[in-house]
Amino acid sequence: MSYKLGVVAHTARADQAHQLMDGCGAVYMSVDNGHLGATRNHRRVWSWLSGHHGSSSSHLIVIEDDAIP
């Protein structure tokens, strides 16, 4: 199984999100100040992952900035 990770984050937790991204090997992160909202921010990451890494990975995973892997 191969996978690619993406992170969704709020600007208030950007530092935490960057640490999470580095720690889990995520390839993309979308940071939003609330303007996009949760759904659109998640969709942004799904779209990026599927457009850039979908064909080379069997699984695409999106995690939130407060996740504890």
Secondary structure, DSSP 8 states (H G I E B T S, - for coil): --EEEEEEEEGGGHHHHHHHHHHHT-SEEEEESSSSHHHHHHHHHHHHHHHHHGGG-SEEEEEETT---
